[in-house]
């Protein structure tokens, strides 16, 4: 129930505060979007979604509090969309040790279960970019052994060179300089065939710029006019007569999505079914569980394709 959800949120916040850490997904966690995933043997993930007004335009952000026999031992930040998840995995210092690999495997399985992800990304900070703790712990090789790989040729070449050295010289450890060079690049793990449209690729930041450029070019600094006009035009494009049935959070999501709807290539020519499905995607962004948005978005092939085409334009 809601009281239990609030207790879990409080536990997550306390676990961070006592370690002088801060995580927005815990600070702005929604009591309506709390789930406890139990892996047995005392391992649980408390999966916390964010209140609608703090959600990002596209990817869904969740925080997992890792519990061992009810005690917080770490946390995970997960961003999910496009059938993929970015994972930022942290174990509190007191609890670091032999179980990290098996717990991490369950993190990936939990993300797959909640969001349907078949691809996973790790950003450079987790690997040691401007993060000396990760360099000291050899985090890059921890993920490499699980199955993560770089996409860039530079990082692939360094990895091959280091693996060859390890074969020749048992006990060889990569130098901090080498680890820093490796950590400049994302790592990826694909359960299916590798593909470019995953979190960590360049197209998501590009999308934000496209929307900003469109609004600035058309409305200048008049944000209020931009919001009203885009909302009205998006309604017209998708055949929405009124927002009367929308909750406050759904209306807010509509307003934020309206500029994107306006610039989606070919959206006016979509079938009625595809347009209605897009309306449901937007409403889900303001719904109870943001994971529902992820599933609706990822199931909408035309929407995914339109966003990729939009970001491919220069």
Number of C-alpha atoms within 10 A of each C-alpha: 8 12 9 11 20 16 12 22 24 15 17 26 21 16 20 20 12 9 10 8 10 14 16 14 23 25 15 18 27 21 21 17 19 24 16 15 17 13 12 9 8 11 17 23 25 23 26 28 27 26 21 22 14 13 19 14 13 19 23 22 22 26 25 27 29 26 20 16 12 11 14 21 19 22 24 21 22 25 22 30 24 22 20 28 30 25 22 17 18 17 18 14 10 8 13 12 9 8 9 14 14 10 18 18 11 15 21 20 15 19 24 18 12 17 24 20 25 21 26 25 25 25 19 18 17 22 29 24 19 14 14 14 13 18 24 12 12 18 16 23 18 14 19 15 10 13 13 19 21 21 14 12 9 13 20 15 13 15 20 11 11 17 15 11 15 14 10 10 10 8 9 12 15 19 13 14 10 15 23 21 15 26 26 18 21 21 26 24 21 17 10 8 7 13 9 10 18 24 23 19 13 13 18 17 11 16 18 15 12 18 18 14 13 16 19 14 10 11 15 12 11 11 12 9 12 19 18 12 16 22 22 16 16 23 19 13 16 23 14 14 9 10 13 8 8 15 13 15 18 22 19 18 24 26 20 18 23 23 22 22 26 20 17 17 16 10 19 16 11 14 11 12 10 17 21 14 19 20 19 16 25 25 22 24 32 24 23 20 20 23 23 19 24 25 20 17 25 20 15 15 12 18 22 15 13 17 18 17 13 18 18 12 8 6
